[in-house]
Amino acid sequence: MKKSLLRLFTTVLLGLPSVLCAQRTISDAKVEYKIEVPPEHLQMDAMFANSTFTQYIRGDDSRIDMIFNVVNYTYFLNRKSQTMITLLDNHGDKYMIRSDKAAYEKETRNYESIKFTDQKEVKEIQGYKCRKAIGKMPDGTTFEVYYTPELVPENRLYNRRFMNLSGIPLEFEIIAGAGSKMKVTATKVDLSPVPASVFDIPKGYKEITQDELQKIRG
């Protein structure tokens, strides 16, 4: 009995280094994704064809580009200053919205409430072993995500939606409204240093408030 226990503990201890070595803490990354529209929106497929989602991480800075052809969104976040800038390009009408520290903290608290529960399913995406998890939002809405524990972001607020996830998501769902969901799947993972220029705010955008944006959206 003692020998069996000894073999068990030895196996576990010998296995720990390989598990630990498999994880890599990253400070820089660029992950490109493709966006698939829900089946019920196939009549809009041409409008959303070749839509993409790109995530950049560089230290305290992060950037998200969501290109839908009809409308493009870019989000610049800084963990240190706790600020966010949103760019909206709607058929050439360009707007910029600045979120101050108070607004940033309020949204972050909402994202902190998202809970992820690991599932049994696993699959490989872009050469990384990914584990399935179910994310549950404060309102009870759920979404699927496949993430790789092999890549752990140093800046866990790079995308606050995934701040409680133990790795980088390489496939996930985005709630598209009325119960429909878009699937976002990684097409390329680049861990090379990200240039600082990626986080330069482009010119030509009219600065407006969040309330003014809501009026534009109708």
C-alpha positions as CSV (number, residue, x, y, z in Angstrom):
1,M,0.0,0.0,0.0
2,K,2.8,2.4,1.0
3,K,4.7,1.6,-2.2
4,S,1.6,2.3,-4.3
5,L,1.1,5.7,-2.6
6,L,4.8,6.4,-3.1
7,R,4.5,5.7,-6.9
8,L,1.4,7.8,-7.1
9,F,3.1,10.9,-5.4
10,T,6.2,10.4,-7.5
11,T,4.1,10.3,-10.7
12,V,2.3,13.5,-9.7
13,L,5.5,15.3,-8.7
14,L,7.3,14.3,-11.9
15,G,4.3,15.5,-13.9
16,L,4.3,19.0,-12.4
17,P,7.3,20.5,-14.3
18,S,5.8,19.6,-17.7
19,V,2.5,21.2,-16.7
20,L,4.2,24.3,-15.4
21,C,6.5,24.6,-18.4
22,A,3.6,24.4,-20.8
23,Q,2.4,27.8,-19.5
24,R,3.9,31.0,-20.9
25,T,3.2,34.4,-19.5
26,I,3.0,36.9,-22.4
27,S,3.3,40.7,-22.4
28,D,3.0,41.1,-26.2
29,A,0.6,39.5,-28.6
30,K,-1.4,40.0,-31.8
31,V,-4.2,37.5,-32.3
32,E,-6.3,37.7,-35.5
33,Y,-9.8,36.2,-35.7
34,K,-12.5,35.6,-38.3
35,I,-16.1,36.4,-37.4
36,E,-19.0,34.2,-38.4
37,V,-22.5,35.6,-38.4
38,P,-25.4,33.5,-36.9
39,P,-27.4,31.3,-39.3
40,E,-30.5,33.4,-38.8
41,H,-28.6,36.4,-40.2
42,L,-27.4,34.7,-43.4
43,Q,-29.4,37.2,-45.5
44,M,-26.9,39.7,-44.2
45,D,-23.9,37.5,-44.9
46,A,-22.7,39.7,-47.9
47,M,-22.8,42.7,-45.7
48,F,-20.7,41.1,-43.0
49,A,-18.5,39.0,-45.3
50,N,-14.8,38.8,-44.3
51,S,-15.5,40.5,-40.9
52,T,-12.6,40.3,-38.5
53,F,-11.6,40.8,-34.9
54,T,-8.0,41.6,-34.0
55,Q,-6.6,41.7,-30.4
56,Y,-3.3,43.6,-29.6
57,I,-1.5,43.4,-26.3
58,R,1.6,45.4,-25.3
59,G,2.3,45.8,-21.6
60,D,-0.4,48.0,-20.1
61,D,-1.9,48.8,-23.5
62,S,-4.4,46.8,-25.5
63,R,-6.3,47.4,-28.6
64,I,-9.3,45.7,-30.2
65,D,-10.3,46.1,-33.9
66,M,-13.8,44.9,-34.9
67,I,-14.1,45.2,-38.7
68,F,-17.7,44.6,-39.9
69,N,-17.3,46.4,-43.3
70,V,-20.5,48.4,-42.8
71,V,-19.2,49.7,-39.5
72,N,-15.8,49.5,-37.8
73,Y,-15.0,49.7,-34.1
74,T,-11.6,50.2,-32.5
75,Y,-11.0,50.2,-28.7
76,F,-7.8,51.5,-27.0
77,L,-7.5,50.5,-23.3
78,N,-4.7,51.3,-20.8
79,R,-4.6,49.3,-17.6
80,K,-2.3,51.8,-15.8
81,S,-4.3,55.0,-16.5
82,Q,-7.6,53.0,-16.4
83,T,-9.0,54.8,-19.5
84,M,-10.5,53.7,-22.8
85,I,-10.9,55.4,-26.2
86,T,-13.5,54.1,-28.7
87,L,-13.3,54.9,-32.4
88,L,-16.3,54.4,-34.6
89,D,-16.2,54.5,-38.4
90,N,-19.6,54.3,-39.9
91,H,-19.4,54.6,-43.7
92,G,-16.8,57.3,-43.4
93,D,-18.4,59.2,-40.5
94,K,-15.7,59.0,-37.8
95,Y,-16.4,59.5,-34.1
96,M,-14.2,59.2,-31.0
97,I,-15.5,58.7,-27.4
98,R,-13.3,59.0,-24.4
99,S,-14.1,57.0,-21.2
100,D,-12.6,58.4,-18.0
101,K,-11.3,56.5,-15.0
102,A,-14.7,56.4,-13.3
103,A,-16.5,54.9,-16.4
104,Y,-13.6,52.5,-16.8
105,E,-13.8,51.3,-13.2
106,K,-17.6,50.9,-13.5
107,E,-17.4,48.7,-16.6
108,T,-14.6,46.7,-15.1
109,R,-16.7,45.9,-12.0
110,N,-19.4,44.6,-14.4
111,Y,-16.9,42.3,-16.2
112,E,-15.6,41.1,-12.9
113,S,-18.9,39.4,-12.3
114,I,-18.5,37.1,-15.4
115,K,-17.8,33.5,-14.2
116,F,-16.2,30.8,-16.4
117,T,-16.8,27.1,-15.8
118,D,-14.5,24.6,-17.5
119,Q,-16.0,21.8,-19.5
120,K,-14.7,18.4,-20.6
121,E,-14.4,19.3,-24.3
122,V,-10.9,20.2,-25.7
123,K,-9.7,20.9,-29.2
124,E,-6.6,22.3,-31.0
125,I,-6.7,25.8,-32.5
126,Q,-3.7,27.3,-34.4
127,G,-1.5,24.7,-32.8
128,Y,-2.6,25.4,-29.2
129,K,-4.5,22.9,-27.0
130,C,-7.7,24.7,-26.0
131,R,-10.2,23.9,-23.2
132,K,-13.9,24.7,-23.5
133,A,-15.5,27.0,-20.8
134,I,-18.9,28.5,-20.4
135,G,-19.0,32.1,-19.5
136,K,-22.0,33.4,-17.5
137,M,-22.8,37.1,-17.4
138,P,-24.5,38.9,-14.5
139,D,-27.9,38.8,-16.3
140,G,-27.6,35.0,-16.7
141,T,-26.7,35.1,-20.4
142,T,-24.1,32.4,-21.3
143,F,-21.5,32.1,-24.1
144,E,-19.0,29.5,-25.1
145,V,-15.2,30.0,-25.2
146,Y,-12.2,27.8,-26.1
147,Y,-9.1,29.1,-24.4
148,T,-5.5,27.9,-24.2
149,P,-3.9,27.7,-20.7
150,E,-0.6,27.7,-22.5
151,L,-0.7,31.5,-23.0
152,V,-1.4,33.6,-19.9
153,P,-1.6,37.3,-20.4
154,E,0.5,39.4,-18.0
155,N,-2.1,42.2,-18.4
156,R,-5.3,40.4,-17.4
157,L,-7.3,43.5,-18.3
158,Y,-6.2,43.4,-21.9
159,N,-9.8,42.4,-22.7
160,R,-11.9,42.8,-19.6
161,R,-14.5,40.4,-20.8
162,F,-11.9,37.6,-20.3
163,M,-10.3,39.0,-17.1
164,N,-11.4,35.9,-15.2
165,L,-10.3,33.4,-17.8
166,S,-7.1,31.4,-17.2
167,G,-5.6,31.9,-20.7
168,I,-6.1,33.5,-24.1
169,P,-9.4,32.7,-25.9
170,L,-8.9,31.4,-29.4
171,E,-12.6,30.8,-30.1
172,F,-15.5,32.5,-28.4
173,E,-19.1,33.7,-28.9
174,I,-20.2,37.4,-29.0
175,I,-23.8,38.1,-28.1
176,A,-25.3,39.8,-31.2
177,G,-28.7,40.6,-29.6
178,A,-32.1,38.9,-29.5
179,G,-30.4,35.7,-28.4
180,S,-28.2,35.3,-31.5
181,K,-24.4,34.9,-31.2
182,M,-21.5,35.4,-33.5
183,K,-18.6,33.0,-33.5
184,V,-15.1,34.4,-33.4
185,T,-12.2,32.0,-34.2
186,A,-8.5,32.7,-34.3
187,T,-6.7,32.5,-37.6
188,K,-3.3,33.6,-36.5
189,V,-1.4,34.0,-33.2
190,D,1.7,36.2,-33.3
191,L,3.7,36.6,-30.1
192,S,6.3,39.0,-31.5
193,P,6.8,42.4,-29.9
194,V,3.9,44.8,-30.8
195,P,5.1,48.2,-32.0
196,A,4.1,51.2,-29.8
197,S,2.7,52.9,-32.9
198,V,-0.2,50.5,-32.9
199,F,-1.6,52.4,-30.0
200,D,-1.3,55.9,-31.6
201,I,-4.8,57.5,-31.9
202,P,-5.4,58.3,-35.6
203,K,-6.5,61.8,-36.6
204,G,-9.8,62.7,-38.4
205,Y,-12.2,61.5,-35.7
206,K,-14.8,63.9,-34.2
207,E,-14.9,63.7,-30.4
208,I,-18.4,63.1,-29.0
209,T,-20.0,62.0,-25.8
210,Q,-21.5,58.6,-25.1
211,D,-25.0,60.2,-25.1
212,E,-24.4,61.7,-28.5
213,L,-23.3,58.3,-29.8
214,Q,-26.6,56.8,-28.6
215,K,-28.5,59.5,-30.5
216,I,-26.5,58.7,-33.7
217,R,-27.3,55.0,-33.3
218,G,-30.9,55.9,-32.8
